[in-house]
Amino acid sequence: MIPTPSTSHVNYNRVYEPAEDSYLLLDTLSAPAETAFLHDRCPSTTVSPLAVEVGTGSGVILAFIAANAERLFGRNDLATIGIDVNDFACRATADTLNLAIKEAPSDQAAMFCDSINGDLLASLRPKSVDILVCNPPYVPTETLPNEDNLDDFADREDFASDEAFERDSRLLALAYAGGADGMQITNRLLDQLPEALSDRGVAYILLCAQNRPEAVKERIRTWAGGWSAATVGSSGKTAGWEKLCILRIWRA
């Protein structure tokens, strides 16, 4: 069993705490069928892959990838980058990655490049991402959280208690509130995938039942260029809308 990276240093008042969805992604990525797929997709004779996580939160998923690169991909020359709109999550991710890589055997671990405070894939070059992982805000909500003033909040330390509560509540809402059908953020990410992924690129996206994953897969299969989508992980014992699944998306 591959150990889960430590996130004991993370302040969960401001950053999404690893939960069932996070662990489902870890289990899926380390399943024999997926490691075999990734070994074939990025063979060791090819150029070093770039692995990106969008919405890193604590950094536990990207740290798992980086610390176990040899096991997951059959090579340890990956470069890894994290992206999150929450600056506190970016800092937590850097700490989690550095700790996980330090504690991993040197012949297993990949390189951590950076943790970017940004919006989805806007900061990356086209066709640059070989492995993309995202646990997006998937809970259906009436509206998306307001991101106004978050930069001002991040640069201040002199908070009144009500201001600190407002800031922290808004930061956490960014991690779970998905708007209509829980898909407003995920739809934006999906629209960016064909441009962001390399020819060998593959994305792993987490959805819940209310996100209508079957419809999402059918939509992806209509993209120009020959795209495939399959469910490769599922929390099948969970009832109701919280039932989760992992979609693998790739060019066939």
PADO-853858 format. One record per residue (C-alpha): x, y, z. Coordinates in pm, whole numbers, plus 32768, in hexadecimal, padded with zeros to 4 digits. Each point is the difference from the previous one (the first is absolute). Layout:
// residues N
<r><x>X</x><y>Y</y><z>Z</z></r>
...
//
This chain:
// residues 252
<r><x>8000</x><y>8000</y><z>8000</z></r>
<r><x>808B</x><y>8154</y><z>7F9E</z></r>
<r><x>8002</x><y>80F5</y><z>8127</z></r>
<r><x>7F37</x><y>8142</y><z>7FF5</z></r>
<r><x>80D8</x><y>813B</y><z>801C</z></r>
<r><x>7FEC</x><y>80BD</y><z>8148</z></r>
<r><x>7F2F</x><y>813E</y><z>800B</z></r>
<r><x>8011</x><y>8032</y><z>8179</z></r>
<r><x>809E</x><y>8157</y><z>7FCB</z></r>
<r><x>7ED1</x><y>8088</y><z>7F3E</z></r>
<r><x>7F09</x><y>80FA</y><z>8097</z></r>
<r><x>7EB0</x><y>7F69</y><z>7FA3</z></r>
<r><x>7F46</x><y>813B</y><z>8061</z></r>
<r><x>807B</x><y>8090</y><z>7EB6</z></r>
<r><x>804F</x><y>7ED3</y><z>7F26</z></r>
<r><x>7F2A</x><y>7ED6</y><z>7F95</z></r>
<r><x>8048</x><y>7ED2</y><z>80DA</z></r>
<r><x>803F</x><y>7EB1</y><z>7F4F</z></r>
<r><x>7EC3</x><y>7F30</y><z>8005</z></r>
<r><x>7F5B</x><y>7EDE</y><z>7F49</z></r>
<r><x>8024</x><y>80AB</y><z>7EAF</z></r>
<r><x>8175</x><y>8037</y><z>8032</z></r>
<r><x>803B</x><y>7E97</y><z>8064</z></r>
<r><x>7F33</x><y>7F7F</y><z>7EDA</z></r>
<r><x>80EE</x><y>80B7</y><z>7F17</z></r>
<r><x>812E</x><y>7F69</y><z>80B1</z></r>
<r><x>7F6C</x><y>7EA1</y><z>7FEB</z></r>
<r><x>7FAA</x><y>802F</y><z>7E91</z></r>
<r><x>8154</x><y>8081</y><z>7F98</z></r>
<r><x>80B1</x><y>7EE3</y><z>80B3</z></r>
<r><x>7F1A</x><y>7EEB</y><z>7F82</z></r>
<r><x>80B6</x><y>7F01</y><z>7F23</z></r>
<r><x>7F2B</x><y>804F</y><z>7ED0</z></r>
<r><x>8056</x><y>8173</y><z>8013</z></r>
<r><x>8172</x><y>7FD5</y><z>8046</z></r>
<r><x>8010</x><y>7F1A</y><z>7ED1</z></r>
<r><x>7F49</x><y>8104</y><z>7F2E</z></r>
<r><x>80EA</x><y>8115</y><z>8075</z></r>
<r><x>8138</x><y>7F2D</y><z>7FC3</z></r>
<r><x>7F8B</x><y>7FC9</y><z>7E99</z></r>
<r><x>7F97</x><y>816A</y><z>7FD1</z></r>
<r><x>814B</x><y>8094</y><z>8075</z></r>
<r><x>810E</x><y>7EF9</y><z>7FBE</z></r>
<r><x>8158</x><y>8041</y><z>8092</z></r>
<r><x>8098</x><y>802D</y><z>7EA5</z></r>
<r><x>7F37</x><y>8142</y><z>7FCA</z></r>
<r><x>8032</x><y>8165</y><z>8078</z></r>
<r><x>7FC4</x><y>8042</y><z>8173</z></r>
<r><x>7E8C</x><y>802A</y><z>804B</z></r>
<r><x>7F5C</x><y>8128</y><z>80AB</z></r>
<r><x>7EFC</x><y>7FAC</y><z>810A</z></r>
<r><x>7F14</x><y>8115</y><z>806F</z></r>
<r><x>7EF8</x><y>8007</y><z>810F</z></r>
<r><x>7EF4</x><y>810D</y><z>7FE8</z></r>
<r><x>7F68</x><y>805A</y><z>8152</z></r>
<r><x>810E</x><y>7F6B</y><z>80DB</z></r>
<r><x>7F71</x><y>8058</y><z>8154</z></r>
<r><x>80EC</x><y>7F5F</y><z>80FD</z></r>
<r><x>80DA</x><y>7F74</y><z>7EE9</z></r>
<r><x>7FC7</x><y>7E96</y><z>806A</z></r>
<r><x>7FAE</x><y>7F80</y><z>7EA1</z></r>
<r><x>8120</x><y>80AA</y><z>7F4B</z></r>
<r><x>80EC</x><y>7F99</y><z>8118</z></r>
<r><x>7F8C</x><y>7E97</y><z>7FD6</z></r>
<r><x>804E</x><y>8015</y><z>7E8C</z></r>
<r><x>8154</x><y>80A2</y><z>8036</z></r>
<r><x>8071</x><y>7F1D</y><z>811C</z></r>
<r><x>7F9A</x><y>7EC2</y><z>7F46</z></r>
<r><x>8052</x><y>805B</y><z>7E9A</z></r>
<r><x>80CA</x><y>7EC6</y><z>7FBC</z></r>
<r><x>7EE6</x><y>7F1E</y><z>8077</z></r>
<r><x>7EEC</x><y>80BB</y><z>7F4C</z></r>
<r><x>80AF</x><y>8051</y><z>7EB7</z></r>
<r><x>812E</x><y>7F1C</y><z>7FEE</z></r>
<r><x>80E4</x><y>8130</y><z>8007</z></r>
<r><x>8062</x><y>810E</y><z>80FA</z></r>
<r><x>805B</x><y>8119</y><z>7F10</z></r>
<r><x>7EA9</x><y>80A5</y><z>8012</z></r>
<r><x>7FDA</x><y>8174</y><z>803E</z></r>
<r><x>7ED8</x><y>805C</y><z>80DD</z></r>
<r><x>7F40</x><y>8147</y><z>801F</z></r>
<r><x>7ED9</x><y>805B</y><z>80DF</z></r>
<r><x>7EFA</x><y>810D</y><z>7FBD</z></r>
<r><x>7EFF</x><y>8091</y><z>80EF</z></r>
<r><x>7F37</x><y>8141</y><z>8017</z></r>
<r><x>8034</x><y>7FFB</y><z>817C</z></r>
<r><x>8156</x><y>808E</y><z>8057</z></r>
<r><x>8001</x><y>7F4A</y><z>814F</z></r>
<r><x>7FCE</x><y>7EBA</y><z>7F40</z></r>
<r><x>8127</x><y>8054</y><z>7F21</z></r>
<r><x>80E0</x><y>802A</y><z>8130</z></r>
<r><x>7F7C</x><y>7EC2</y><z>809F</z></r>
<r><x>803C</x><y>7F42</y><z>7EBB</z></r>
<r><x>816B</x><y>806E</y><z>7FF0</z></r>
<r><x>8039</x><y>7F8F</y><z>8166</z></r>
<r><x>7F52</x><y>7EB1</y><z>7FC6</z></r>
<r><x>80C1</x><y>7FB9</y><z>7EBF</z></r>
<r><x>8151</x><y>805C</y><z>808F</z></r>
<r><x>7FC6</x><y>7F25</y><z>8132</z></r>
<r><x>7F80</x><y>7ED6</y><z>7F36</z></r>
<r><x>8122</x><y>800E</y><z>7F0A</z></r>
<r><x>80FC</x><y>8020</y><z>811D</z></r>
<r><x>7F70</x><y>7ECC</y><z>80AC</z></r>
<r><x>7FE2</x><y>7F2D</y><z>7EC2</z></r>
<r><x>8118</x><y>7F1F</y><z>7F7E</z></r>
<r><x>80D2</x><y>80CB</y><z>7F0E</z></r>
<r><x>7FC9</x><y>7F04</y><z>7EE9</z></r>
<r><x>7E84</x><y>8022</y><z>8021</z></r>
<r><x>7FBE</x><y>8176</y><z>8014</z></r>
<r><x>7FC2</x><y>80FE</y><z>7EED</z></r>
<r><x>8058</x><y>8172</y><z>7FFE</z></r>
<r><x>7F1B</x><y>810C</y><z>808C</z></r>
<r><x>8013</x><y>813C</y><z>7F2A</z></r>
<r><x>7F08</x><y>80F8</y><z>8090</z></r>
<r><x>7EB0</x><y>8046</y><z>80A0</z></r>
<r><x>7F49</x><y>8105</y><z>7F33</z></r>
<r><x>7EF1</x><y>80E8</y><z>8083</z></r>
<r><x>7F27</x><y>8009</y><z>7EC9</z></r>
<r><x>7EBA</x><y>7FB2</y><z>7F50</z></r>
<r><x>7FEA</x><y>7E9F</y><z>7F72</z></r>
<r><x>80F2</x><y>7FCE</y><z>7EDC</z></r>
<r><x>8025</x><y>816A</y><z>7F90</z></r>
<r><x>816A</x><y>8018</y><z>8079</z></r>
<r><x>8081</x><y>7ED5</y><z>7F38</z></r>
<r><x>8082</x><y>7FE5</y><z>7E9D</z></r>
<r><x>7F21</x><y>7F4F</y><z>7F02</z></r>
<r><x>8039</x><y>7E8A</y><z>7FCF</z></r>
<r><x>80EC</x><y>7FF3</y><z>812B</z></r>
<r><x>7F45</x><y>7F23</y><z>80F9</z></r>
<r><x>8035</x><y>7E87</y><z>7FF1</z></r>
<r><x>7F45</x><y>7F9D</y><z>813E</z></r>
<r><x>7EF1</x><y>80DC</y><z>8092</z></r>
<r><x>7F45</x><y>7FB6</y><z>8143</z></r>
<r><x>7EE0</x><y>80CA</y><z>808C</z></r>
<r><x>7F11</x><y>7FDA</y><z>8124</z></r>
<r><x>7F28</x><y>812B</y><z>7F9F</z></r>
<r><x>7EEF</x><y>80B1</y><z>80C6</z></r>
<r><x>7EEB</x><y>7F07</y><z>7FAA</z></r>
<r><x>7EEA</x><y>8045</y><z>80FD</z></r>
<r><x>7ECA</x><y>809C</y><z>7F5B</z></r>
<r><x>7FC4</x><y>815D</y><z>808E</z></r>
<r><x>7F21</x><y>8123</y><z>7FA1</z></r>
<r><x>8129</x><y>80E3</y><z>7FC2</z></r>
<r><x>8179</x><y>7FF6</y><z>7FF0</z></r>
<r><x>80C2</x><y>809C</y><z>8121</z></r>
<r><x>8068</x><y>816A</y><z>7FDB</z></r>
<r><x>8177</x><y>801D</y><z>7FC6</z></r>
<r><x>800B</x><y>817B</y><z>8027</z></r>
<r><x>80FD</x><y>8080</y><z>80FD</z></r>
<r><x>80B0</x><y>7EB1</y><z>802E</z></r>
<r><x>814C</x><y>809A</y><z>7F98</z></r>
<r><x>7FCF</x><y>8115</y><z>8100</z></r>
<r><x>7FB0</x><y>7EFC</y><z>8107</z></r>
<r><x>8137</x><y>7F39</y><z>7FA9</z></r>
<r><x>80E3</x><y>812E</y><z>802E</z></r>
<r><x>7F7B</x><y>8061</y><z>8157</z></r>
<r><x>803E</x><y>7F7E</y><z>815E</z></r>
<r><x>7F33</x><y>80FC</y><z>80CC</z></r>
<r><x>7EAF</x><y>7F4F</y><z>7FEB</z></r>
<r><x>7EDB</x><y>8040</y><z>80E1</z></r>
<r><x>7F5F</x><y>7EB4</y><z>8062</z></r>
<r><x>7ED5</x><y>8035</y><z>7F19</z></r>
<r><x>80E6</x><y>8050</y><z>7EDA</z></r>
<r><x>80D2</x><y>7ECA</y><z>803F</z></r>
<r><x>7EC8</x><y>7F28</y><z>8009</z></r>
<r><x>7F80</x><y>809B</y><z>7EBB</z></r>
<r><x>814F</x><y>7FC9</y><z>7F53</z></r>
<r><x>8024</x><y>7E98</y><z>8073</z></r>
<r><x>7E98</x><y>7FAA</y><z>7FA7</z></r>
<r><x>802A</x><y>808A</y><z>7EA3</z></r>
<r><x>814B</x><y>7F4A</y><z>7FCE</z></r>
<r><x>7F67</x><y>7EB3</y><z>8063</z></r>
<r><x>7ECD</x><y>803E</y><z>7F26</z></r>
<r><x>80E6</x><y>8020</y><z>7ED3</z></r>
<r><x>805F</x><y>7E92</y><z>8036</z></r>
<r><x>7EA2</x><y>7F6C</y><z>7FFD</z></r>
<r><x>7EFB</x><y>80ED</y><z>7F6A</z></r>
<r><x>7FCB</x><y>7FA3</y><z>7E94</z></r>
<r><x>7ED5</x><y>80D8</y><z>7FA1</z></r>
<r><x>7EEE</x><y>7F79</y><z>7F1B</z></r>
<r><x>800A</x><y>7E80</y><z>7FFB</z></r>
<r><x>814F</x><y>801F</y><z>80B0</z></r>
<r><x>809A</x><y>802A</y><z>7EA6</z></r>
<r><x>804C</x><y>8170</y><z>7FC8</z></r>
<r><x>8172</x><y>7FE4</y><z>8057</z></r>
<r><x>8024</x><y>7EA3</y><z>7F6D</z></r>
<r><x>7F66</x><y>806E</y><z>7EB5</z></r>
<r><x>80FE</x><y>8117</y><z>7FE4</z></r>
<r><x>8118</x><y>7F08</y><z>8045</z></r>
<r><x>7F7A</x><y>7F08</y><z>7F00</z></r>
<r><x>7FF3</x><y>8112</y><z>7EF9</z></r>
<r><x>8174</x><y>8043</y><z>803B</z></r>
<r><x>8075</x><y>7E95</y><z>7FF0</z></r>
<r><x>8022</x><y>7FD4</y><z>7E86</z></r>
<r><x>80E8</x><y>812C</y><z>7FF3</z></r>
<r><x>80C5</x><y>7FB3</y><z>813E</z></r>
<r><x>8042</x><y>7E8B</y><z>7FDF</z></r>
<r><x>811F</x><y>7F7C</y><z>7F30</z></r>
<r><x>7FC0</x><y>7EFB</y><z>7EF5</z></r>
<r><x>8044</x><y>7EF0</y><z>8102</z></r>
<r><x>7F53</x><y>80C6</y><z>8113</z></r>
<r><x>7F04</x><y>7F63</y><z>80EB</z></r>
<r><x>7F1C</x><y>80A4</y><z>8100</z></r>
<r><x>7F62</x><y>7F6F</y><z>8139</z></r>
<r><x>7ECE</x><y>80C6</y><z>8070</z></r>
<r><x>7F26</x><y>7FB3</y><z>812E</z></r>
<r><x>7E85</x><y>8023</y><z>7FE3</z></r>
<r><x>7ED5</x><y>7FB4</y><z>80DD</z></r>
<r><x>7EBA</x><y>7F60</y><z>7F8C</z></r>
<r><x>7F4B</x><y>814F</y><z>7FE2</z></r>
<r><x>8108</x><y>8074</y><z>7F08</z></r>
<r><x>7F6A</x><y>7F01</y><z>7F09</z></r>
<r><x>8149</x><y>7F4F</y><z>7FAE</z></r>
<r><x>7F69</x><y>7F2C</y><z>7EE8</z></r>
<r><x>7F94</x><y>813C</y><z>7F4A</z></r>
<r><x>815A</x><y>8096</y><z>8039</z></r>
<r><x>80A5</x><y>7ED0</y><z>7F62</z></r>
<r><x>7F1B</x><y>8011</y><z>7ED1</z></r>
<r><x>8051</x><y>816F</y><z>7FD6</z></r>
<r><x>8178</x><y>7FBE</y><z>800A</z></r>
<r><x>7FE1</x><y>7EF0</y><z>7EF8</z></r>
<r><x>7F73</x><y>8103</y><z>7F0D</z></r>
<r><x>8135</x><y>80DF</y><z>8017</z></r>
<r><x>80BF</x><y>802B</y><z>7EBC</z></r>
<r><x>813C</x><y>7F33</y><z>7FE7</z></r>
<r><x>7F89</x><y>7EB4</y><z>808A</z></r>
<r><x>7FDC</x><y>800C</y><z>817B</z></r>
<r><x>7FAA</x><y>7EEA</y><z>80F2</z></r>
<r><x>7F6D</x><y>800A</y><z>815D</z></r>
<r><x>7FD1</x><y>7EE3</y><z>80F6</z></r>
<r><x>7FA9</x><y>7FD1</y><z>816E</z></r>
<r><x>8137</x><y>7F6B</y><z>80A3</z></r>
<r><x>7FAC</x><y>8029</y><z>8171</z></r>
<r><x>7EC2</x><y>800D</y><z>80CF</z></r>
<r><x>7F8B</x><y>8014</y><z>8169</z></r>
<r><x>7EE9</x><y>7F12</y><z>7FA6</z></r>
<r><x>7F8F</x><y>7FBC</y><z>8164</z></r>
<r><x>7FA6</x><y>816B</y><z>8044</z></r>
<r><x>7E90</x><y>8053</y><z>7FD8</z></r>
<r><x>7F56</x><y>8135</y><z>7F73</z></r>
<r><x>80A3</x><y>8126</y><z>7F55</z></r>
<r><x>8146</x><y>7FCA</y><z>80BA</z></r>
<r><x>8051</x><y>7ECE</y><z>7F2B</z></r>
<r><x>8149</x><y>8057</y><z>7F5B</z></r>
<r><x>80B7</x><y>7F93</y><z>7EC8</z></r>
<r><x>8147</x><y>8048</y><z>7F4F</z></r>
<r><x>7FFD</x><y>8043</y><z>7E8A</z></r>
<r><x>8134</x><y>7FBC</y><z>7F31</z></r>
<r><x>8008</x><y>80E1</y><z>7EC9</z></r>
<r><x>80F9</x><y>7FCE</y><z>7EE8</z></r>
<r><x>8036</x><y>800F</y><z>7E8A</z></r>
<r><x>7FBD</x><y>7EA7</y><z>7F75</z></r>
//
